[in-house]
Amino acid sequence: MKRIPAAIAAMLVAGLTAFGCSDAPMSKSDPRWITLIDGDTGLDNWNRVGDANWHAENGAIVADKGKGGFLVSKNVYKDFEIRAEFWVETATNSGIFIRCSDPVNIVGPNCYEVNIWDTRPDPTYGTGAIVDVASVPVPVVYKAGGHWNTYEIYAKGAQLTIKFNGTVTANIQNQQHASGYFALQFGAGANGAPPVGPVKWRRVEIRPL
């Protein structure tokens, strides 16, 4: 049997370790996973910023009216994995903001923004990207509109890895933000226009590392 060179084997092990075996179903017996949305938990685990009308609907937490806003975690996280299931329309502007330094002012400069926006005016940082940090291919490859999707986000130290529906869309080293809150977005449209289309979050879980 041909042996794999040690350097290649080390790279393979590092790659598996870097994403915490997230390809496997999450174990319900692992106490490190914290469920923040599961269709029944309501909004008790979140603080609201903005005027979005977050509410429970058909086993999901939904926002479909207002000028926009966020659900913001009550705790600060440094190193973690997130798994989130979501539904948007093609024109919906949403995303998951991580390591945010200010829980009442969620903006790109003080967070990493894992974007959800199939029709973003500049598609370079559309769905699957980390805005201004890790781009995605243009023309648009990753599309979320009209069906349920899964984001898996791994953040440990400077390593940031994003999986969208099982495909790695970003895998970078960046030290700009070390820890902070995370937030779910119902965002304005292009040029500050009112939000277009709802966002639905069906399941959101985090595991501190």
BAFI-3210 file (N, C-alpha, C; in Angstrom, 3 decimals, decimal comma, padded with zeros to 6 digits):
// residues 209
n [1|2|3|4|5|6|7|8|9|10|11|12|13|14|15|16|17|18|19|20|21|22|23|24|25|26|27|28|29|30|31|32|33|34|35|36|37|38|39|40|41|42|43|44|45|46|47|48|49|50|51|52|53|54|55|56|57|58|59|60|61|62|63|64|65|66|67|68|69|70|71|72|73|74|75|76|77|78|79|80|81|82|83|84|85|86|87|88|89|90|91|92|93|94|95|96|97|98|99|100|101|102|103|104|105|106|107|108|109|110|111|112|113|114|115|116|117|118|119|120|121|122|123|124|125|126|127|128|129|130|131|132|133|134|135|136|137|138|139|140|141|142|143|144|145|146|147|148|149|150|151|152|153|154|155|156|157|158|159|160|161|162|163|164|165|166|167|168|169|170|171|172|173|174|175|176|177|178|179|180|181|182|183|184|185|186|187|188|189|190|191|192|193|194|195|196|197|198|199|200|201|202|203|204|205|206|207|208|209]
n.u [000,855|000,575|002,113|000,882|002,447|003,975|003,577|001,306|-000,575|-000,688|-001,827|-004,381|-005,441|-005,402|-007,263|-009,660|-009,801|-010,062|-012,679|-014,124|-015,405|-017,932|-019,416|-020,726|-023,846|-025,056|-024,558|-027,063|-026,383|-024,207|-023,249|-022,209|-023,393|-025,596|-028,890|-030,515|-032,568|-035,282|-037,761|-039,534|-038,517|-038,958|-038,238|-036,654|-033,933|-032,643|-031,744|-033,371|-032,637|-033,427|-036,423|-037,649|-040,216|-040,000|-041,188|-042,839|-043,622|-045,114|-043,206|-040,813|-038,685|-039,527|-039,056|-040,696|-041,576|-041,096|-038,317|-035,990|-033,641|-032,139|-031,654|-029,935|-027,388|-027,347|-025,019|-021,408|-019,114|-016,115|-014,390|-015,951|-018,549|-021,220|-024,421|-026,954|-030,255|-032,066|-034,435|-035,016|-036,249|-035,326|-034,477|-034,082|-032,262|-030,048|-028,222|-025,579|-024,042|-020,961|-018,832|-019,259|-018,552|-020,151|-023,229|-025,529|-025,184|-024,964|-022,926|-021,057|-018,228|-017,646|-017,971|-017,780|-019,422|-021,343|-022,694|-026,057|-027,535|-028,740|-029,087|-027,365|-026,148|-023,341|-022,069|-019,798|-019,480|-021,690|-024,188|-022,786|-020,329|-017,891|-018,332|-016,331|-014,098|-013,822|-014,377|-016,824|-017,377|-018,000|-019,788|-022,779|-022,754|-023,600|-026,746|-029,531|-032,237|-035,693|-035,746|-035,023|-031,970|-028,630|-026,245|-022,964|-020,704|-017,435|-015,269|-012,225|-009,766|-007,807|-008,793|-011,360|-014,085|-016,543|-019,428|-021,833|-024,761|-023,319|-021,073|-017,849|-017,460|-015,919|-012,714|-010,472|-007,752|-007,965|-007,548|-009,034|-011,309|-011,733|-013,529|-016,986|-020,493|-023,114|-025,318|-028,525|-029,819|-032,314|-032,423|-032,111|-032,978|-031,363|-029,420|-030,514|-033,245|-036,565|-036,771|-036,851|-038,875|-039,225|-037,262|-036,544|-035,788|-035,122|-033,719|-031,161|-028,015|-025,256|-021,900|-019,579|-016,016]
n.v [-001,205|002,186|004,738|007,732|010,828|012,390|015,172|015,725|014,131|015,410|017,819|016,972|016,033|018,441|019,875|018,479|018,813|021,559|022,134|020,893|018,400|018,924|017,892|015,646|014,609|016,662|015,766|015,029|014,489|015,958|018,290|020,758|022,010|024,629|025,416|028,000|028,809|026,837|026,564|026,349|027,791|030,503|033,960|034,328|033,987|036,118|039,547|042,410|044,584|047,453|047,792|045,533|043,097|040,640|037,355|034,289|031,701|029,058|027,115|028,507|031,423|034,571|037,489|040,058|042,609|046,155|048,494|047,180|045,152|043,379|040,217|039,743|037,976|037,154|036,617|036,789|035,475|033,753|031,647|029,306|027,188|027,589|026,549|027,109|027,197|028,523|030,549|032,511|035,030|035,655|038,336|039,100|040,705|039,567|037,972|036,587|038,014|038,025|037,947|040,582|043,772|045,672|045,419|046,865|048,262|047,047|046,666|046,492|047,309|046,661|043,947|040,557|039,899|037,419|036,842|036,919|037,354|037,253|039,018|041,142|044,428|044,730|041,868|040,593|040,195|038,642|036,150|033,645|034,843|036,575|039,716|042,192|040,811|038,070|037,053|035,877|033,797|035,497|035,493|035,047|032,248|030,958|030,585|031,438|031,963|031,188|028,613|026,292|026,624|025,931|027,289|026,794|027,826|028,334|029,492|030,047|031,427|033,123|031,753|031,410|029,754|029,099|027,317|026,789|025,255|022,852|023,302|024,684|028,080|030,153|030,448|031,429|033,292|035,708|038,443|040,526|040,754|039,477|038,443|038,477|039,455|037,647|038,014|037,908|038,926|041,122|042,800|046,075|047,013|047,609|050,599|051,568|051,123|049,959|046,735|043,791|041,102|038,263|036,930|033,782|031,893|028,693|026,853|027,434|027,034|027,011|026,197|026,615|026,638]
n.w [000,000|-000,851|000,925|002,466|002,195|005,031|005,370|003,808|005,084|007,565|006,805|006,026|008,458|009,893|008,433|008,964|011,729|011,873|011,342|013,250|012,846|011,720|009,653|010,474|012,026|014,677|018,027|020,334|022,871|023,523|025,715|025,195|023,046|022,574|022,333|020,742|019,116|018,278|017,263|019,332|021,416|021,434|021,972|024,150|024,482|023,351|022,699|021,358|018,671|016,891|014,796|013,784|013,361|015,036|015,475|016,472|014,167|012,642|013,569|013,383|013,866|012,817|010,793|009,130|008,756|009,273|009,594|009,765|011,640|014,460|016,084|018,984|020,631|024,128|025,376|025,291|022,931|022,174|020,862|018,755|017,348|015,086|014,090|011,839|010,609|007,941|006,082|003,240|000,953|-002,488|-002,715|-000,113|002,450|004,694|007,378|009,442|012,082|013,680|016,627|017,563|018,821|020,067|021,512|020,951|018,681|015,875|013,319|010,231|010,579|013,284|013,585|012,264|009,284|008,166|005,250|003,877|001,031|-001,902|-004,026|-003,675|-004,327|-004,900|-005,759|-004,903|-002,194|-001,498|-000,691|001,326|001,700|003,798|004,678|003,230|003,954|003,138|-000,034|-002,504|-005,460|-008,566|-011,599|-009,496|-007,407|-005,060|-003,739|-001,785|-001,838|-001,513|-000,413|002,305|004,110|005,317|007,480|008,612|010,908|011,822|014,226|015,507|017,296|014,969|012,840|010,504|009,217|006,857|006,057|003,626|003,110|003,244|001,682|001,630|001,741|002,580|003,970|005,990|007,541|009,979|012,094|013,081|014,771|017,960|019,863|020,946|020,734|018,948|016,119|014,496|011,429|010,031|007,293|005,699|002,307|-000,890|-000,963|001,403|001,281|002,274|003,959|001,913|001,549|003,791|006,587|007,953|010,772|011,653|013,196|015,479|016,775|019,075|019,855|022,211|021,989]
ca.u [000,000|001,368|001,961|000,663|003,525|003,624|003,104|-000,067|-001,411|-000,875|-002,773|-005,709|-005,878|-005,669|-008,510|-010,775|-009,851|-010,441|-014,123|-014,747|-016,253|-019,287|-020,159|-021,543|-024,964|-024,713|-025,036|-027,920|-025,794|-023,076|-023,793|-021,632|-024,300|-026,631|-029,935|-031,060|-033,851|-035,651|-039,171|-040,324|-037,857|-039,346|-037,192|-036,081|-032,464|-032,150|-032,119|-033,760|-032,143|-034,177|-037,879|-038,167|-041,310|-039,659|-042,285|-042,873|-044,584|-044,945|-041,971|-039,636|-038,711|-039,671|-039,201|-041,171|-042,018|-040,222|-037,201|-034,845|-033,193|-031,331|-031,701|-028,559|-027,158|-027,164|-023,681|-020,232|-018,442|-014,788|-014,191|-017,242|-019,204|-022,645|-025,200|-028,211|-031,118|-032,782|-035,162|-035,162|-036,563|-034,133|-034,032|-033,943|-030,943|-029,917|-026,879|-025,197|-022,914|-020,273|-017,788|-019,614|-018,050|-021,184|-024,490|-026,643|-024,824|-024,458|-022,535|-019,930|-016,896|-017,350|-018,333|-017,687|-020,759|-021,513|-023,801|-027,138|-028,169|-028,493|-029,117|-026,560|-025,679|-021,992|-022,165|-018,518|-019,669|-023,062|-024,422|-021,615|-019,126|-017,708|-018,280|-015,074|-013,021|-013,684|-015,329|-017,331|-017,248|-018,940|-021,216|-023,229|-022,798|-024,317|-028,054|-030,338|-033,630|-036,796|-035,675|-034,293|-030,523|-027,864|-024,915|-022,094|-019,671|-016,383|-014,367|-011,291|-008,640|-007,882|-009,363|-012,784|-014,513|-017,984|-020,042|-023,194|-025,346|-022,295|-019,931|-017,019|-017,481|-014,872|-011,779|-009,433|-007,162|-008,181|-007,446|-009,641|-012,239|-011,360|-014,674|-018,117|-021,847|-023,493|-026,635|-029,256|-030,228|-033,372|-031,755|-032,674|-032,654|-030,308|-029,445|-031,331|-034,671|-037,171|-036,469|-037,622|-039,024|-038,982|-036,235|-037,042|-034,754|-035,795|-032,891|-029,879|-027,280|-023,858|-021,074|-018,297|-014,860]
ca.v [000,000|003,417|005,583|009,159|011,620|012,934|016,559|015,714|013,581|016,452|018,803|016,390|016,052|019,832|020,291|017,911|019,439|022,960|022,329|020,220|017,296|019,446|017,151|014,651|015,193|017,093|014,845|015,622|014,234|016,853|019,416|022,034|022,659|025,446|025,731|029,343|028,794|025,504|026,587|026,387|028,573|031,903|034,975|034,544|033,932|037,197|040,952|042,975|045,890|047,860|047,694|044,354|042,463|039,238|036,607|032,862|031,383|027,745|026,459|029,327|032,822|035,270|038,945|040,405|044,001|047,085|049,057|046,287|044,966|042,223|039,473|039,762|037,035|037,764|036,278|037,015|034,236|033,935|030,563|028,626|026,753|027,913|025,928|027,850|026,878|029,757|030,679|033,895|035,228|035,979|039,717|039,379|041,029|039,041|037,491|036,307|038,853|037,348|038,674|042,005|044,412|046,524|044,692|047,734|048,903|045,949|047,177|045,786|047,581|046,090|042,526|039,839|039,698|036,267|037,449|036,241|038,349|036,775|040,111|042,267|045,241|044,257|040,448|040,076|039,772|038,171|034,956|032,792|035,646|037,400|041,014|042,940|039,953|036,889|037,197|034,676|033,937|036,269|035,563|034,450|030,784|030,508|031,231|030,966|032,361|030,298|027,283|026,246|026,539|025,766|027,863|026,308|028,845|027,923|030,596|029,706|032,320|033,853|030,904|031,542|028,868|029,179|026,335|027,088|024,012|021,821|023,713|025,738|029,298|031,043|029,737|032,451|033,728|037,143|038,744|041,825|040,678|038,296|037,902|039,399|038,935|037,380|038,575|037,504|040,183|041,401|044,008|046,972|046,715|048,411|052,045|051,890|050,910|049,044|045,328|043,090|039,689|037,856|035,965|032,815|031,086|027,506|026,266|028,108|026,425|027,424|025,369|027,229|025,761]
ca.w [000,000|-000,940|002,112|002,260|002,804|006,340|005,265|003,309|006,150|008,579|006,278|006,080|009,855|010,270|007,801|009,713|013,041|011,749|011,310|014,373|012,394|011,578|008,642|011,163|012,767|016,020|019,043|021,347|024,174|023,726|026,470|024,760|022,099|023,207|021,366|020,941|018,399|017,797|016,949|020,560|022,458|021,396|021,873|025,471|024,435|022,502|022,834|020,066|018,269|015,719|014,915|013,092|014,116|015,280|016,075|016,165|013,114|011,998|013,978|013,106|014,281|011,543|010,700|007,785|008,718|009,975|008,838|009,903|013,009|014,801|017,330|019,467|021,718|025,444|025,852|024,445|022,550|021,586|019,909|018,743|016,126|014,982|013,021|011,727|009,479|007,625|004,811|002,781|-000,450|-003,270|-002,489|001,323|002,988|006,043|007,671|010,825|012,487|014,779|017,358|017,551|020,037|020,667|021,338|020,556|017,418|015,058|012,007|009,655|011,118|014,605|013,555|010,993|008,736|007,280|004,526|003,151|000,169|-003,261|-004,999|-003,180|-005,454|-005,196|-005,425|-004,406|-000,806|-001,367|000,115|001,498|001,950|004,990|004,008|003,271|004,464|002,283|-001,132|-003,169|-006,917|-009,385|-011,276|-008,246|-007,346|-003,871|-003,681|-000,658|-001,971|-001,829|000,189|003,574|003,982|006,546|007,671|009,676|011,095|012,754|014,566|016,586|017,086|013,703|011,791|010,230|008,147|006,619|005,172|003,192|002,585|003,175|000,859|002,217|000,920|003,090|004,854|006,055|008,807|010,161|013,532|013,345|015,908|018,748|020,593|020,993|020,596|017,567|015,842|013,301|010,796|009,050|006,847|004,697|000,924|-001,506|-000,729|002,568|001,032|003,242|003,722|000,882|001,840|005,170|006,951|008,927|011,414|012,162|014,251|015,666|017,890|019,197|020,731|022,547|021,833]
c.u [000,887|001,085|001,745|001,804|003,060|003,044|001,653|-001,006|-001,691|-001,883|-004,197|-006,266|-006,224|-006,993|-009,720|-010,930|-010,391|-011,935|-014,843|-015,679|-017,697|-020,083|-021,066|-022,703|-024,544|-025,338|-025,874|-027,337|-024,614|-023,576|-023,233|-022,512|-025,416|-027,639|-030,547|-032,366|-034,107|-037,124|-040,069|-039,760|-038,278|-038,140|-036,497|-034,562|-031,830|-032,563|-032,425|-033,131|-032,860|-035,665|-038,461|-039,180|-041,059|-040,819|-042,182|-043,957|-044,221|-043,597|-040,701|-039,803|-038,576|-039,647|-039,619|-041,709|-041,053|-039,101|-035,966|-034,434|-032,446|-031,885|-030,257|-028,419|-026,948|-025,760|-022,621|-019,576|-017,116|-014,540|-015,432|-017,533|-020,666|-023,229|-026,551|-028,951|-032,015|-033,448|-035,285|-035,739|-035,293|-033,582|-033,830|-032,486|-030,891|-028,474|-026,726|-023,948|-022,271|-019,166|-018,020|-019,227|-019,111|-022,552|-025,671|-026,352|-024,147|-024,193|-021,288|-018,586|-016,609|-017,750|-017,725|-019,114|-020,750|-022,809|-024,796|-027,812|-027,848|-028,383|-028,377|-026,033|-024,249|-021,940|-020,885|-018,632|-021,129|-023,158|-023,185|-020,343|-019,069|-017,422|-016,970|-013,893|-012,772|-014,776|-015,811|-017,261|-018,361|-018,725|-021,597|-023,340|-023,710|-025,619|-028,908|-031,831|-034,585|-036,733|-034,911|-032,815|-029,883|-026,551|-024,232|-020,914|-018,705|-015,453|-013,507|-010,015|-008,835|-008,561|-010,879|-013,128|-016,030|-018,387|-021,479|-023,746|-024,282|-021,074|-019,159|-016,990|-016,449|-014,019|-010,529|-008,854|-007,348|-008,254|-008,145|-010,533|-011,984|-012,535|-015,804|-019,441|-022,050|-024,955|-027,193|-029,931|-031,512|-033,017|-032,511|-032,255|-031,537|-030,525|-030,392|-032,821|-035,245|-036,819|-037,405|-037,679|-038,658|-037,682|-036,825|-035,865|-035,434|-035,025|-031,557|-029,230|-025,843|-023,146|-019,770|-017,176|-013,802]
c.v [001,251|004,302|007,030|009,921|012,302|014,335|016,610|015,185|014,620|017,489|018,270|016,400|017,461|020,301|019,753|018,583|020,850|023,172|021,434|019,089|017,726|018,734|016,107|015,330|015,558|016,151|015,572|015,433|015,135|018,109|020,764|022,750|023,350|025,829|027,084|029,557|027,358|025,420|026,689|027,333|030,039|032,812|035,237|034,599|035,125|038,568|041,494|044,349|046,256|047,575|046,507|043,636|040,972|038,540|035,137|032,585|030,032|027,106|027,216|030,693|033,667|036,777|039,270|041,828|044,850|047,571|048,174|046,163|043,656|041,524|039,296|038,810|037,783|037,532|036,622|035,666|034,566|032,915|029,684|028,026|027,174|027,072|026,611|027,424|028,084|029,674|032,158|033,884|035,679|037,372|040,057|039,646|040,557|038,609|037,159|037,131|038,207|038,227|040,179|042,650|045,223|045,885|045,557|048,484|047,855|046,473|046,442|046,055|046,963|044,621|041,879|039,586|038,540|036,513|036,453|037,332|037,999|037,907|041,347|043,084|044,946|042,787|039,837|039,548|039,388|036,945|034,054|033,520|036,153|038,801|041,745|042,117|038,768|036,926|035,837|034,885|034,785|035,834|034,733|032,938|030,313|031,298|030,591|031,134|031,233|028,913|027,361|025,970|026,330|026,521|027,132|027,264|028,361|029,109|030,179|030,496|033,099|033,052|031,077|030,666|028,905|028,062|026,762|025,851|022,953|022,162|024,826|026,927|030,318|030,256|030,598|032,576|035,243|037,433|040,037|041,825|039,378|037,656|038,918|038,681|038,438|037,729|038,038|038,733|040,059|042,761|044,811|046,530|047,603|049,892|052,440|051,741|049,961|047,593|044,712|041,614|039,340|037,075|035,084|032,012|029,908|026,837|027,000|027,537|026,936|026,481|026,106|026,204|026,046]
c.w [000,000|000,251|001,703|002,905|004,074|006,255|004,802|004,377|007,218|008,123|006,328|007,488|010,290|009,692|008,530|011,060|012,958|011,725|012,296|013,977|012,215|010,495|009,284|011,877|014,183|017,040|020,079|022,743|024,478|024,435|026,044|023,745|022,855|022,131|021,705|020,190|017,972|017,419|018,150|021,612|022,469|021,316|023,200|025,461|023,734|023,020|021,438|019,874|016,969|015,880|014,151|013,978|014,326|015,989|015,669|015,135|012,501|012,304|013,672|013,752|013,016|011,748|009,276|007,681|009,527|009,071|008,890|011,352|013,189|016,032|017,771|020,651|023,035|025,990|024,815|024,174|021,872|020,479|019,938|017,375|016,203|013,851|013,006|010,466|009,209|006,260|004,495|001,377|-001,180|-002,955|-001,021|001,680|004,431|006,262|009,134|011,114|013,712|015,355|017,313|018,877|020,767|020,450|020,937|019,258|016,536|013,645|011,543|010,300|012,489|014,724|012,303|010,529|007,748|006,512|003,954|002,324|-001,271|-004,276|-004,489|-004,363|-005,871|-004,795|-004,885|-002,981|-000,563|-000,481|000,124|001,837|003,378|004,460|004,305|003,795|003,542|001,222|-001,635|-004,681|-007,529|-010,841|-010,055|-008,370|-006,221|-003,728|-002,591|-000,886|-002,285|-001,256|001,510|003,325|005,349|006,452|008,812|009,744|012,167|012,966|015,757|016,371|015,804|012,592|011,694|009,033|008,066|005,676|004,901|002,499|002,320|002,362|001,539|001,264|001,379|004,061|004,959|007,459|008,889|011,653|013,923|014,578|016,665|019,469|020,549|020,906|019,164|017,374|014,531|012,719|009,977|008,497|005,815|003,302|000,407|-001,250|000,407|002,371|002,076|002,927|002,683|001,249|003,268|005,331|008,041|009,455|012,094|013,294|014,285|016,917|017,886|020,159|021,002|022,456|022,894]
res [m|k|r|i|p|a|a|i|a|a|m|l|v|a|g|l|t|a|f|g|c|s|d|a|p|m|s|k|s|d|p|r|w|i|t|l|i|d|g|d|t|g|l|d|n|w|n|r|v|g|d|a|n|w|h|a|e|n|g|a|i|v|a|d|k|g|k|g|g|f|l|v|s|k|n|v|y|k|d|f|e|i|r|a|e|f|w|v|e|t|a|t|n|s|g|i|f|i|r|c|s|d|p|v|n|i|v|g|p|n|c|y|e|v|n|i|w|d|t|r|p|d|p|t|y|g|t|g|a|i|v|d|v|a|s|v|p|v|p|v|v|y|k|a|g|g|h|w|n|t|y|e|i|y|a|k|g|a|q|l|t|i|k|f|n|g|t|v|t|a|n|i|q|n|q|q|h|a|s|g|y|f|a|l|q|f|g|a|g|a|n|g|a|p|p|v|g|p|v|k|w|r|r|v|e|i|r|p|l]
***
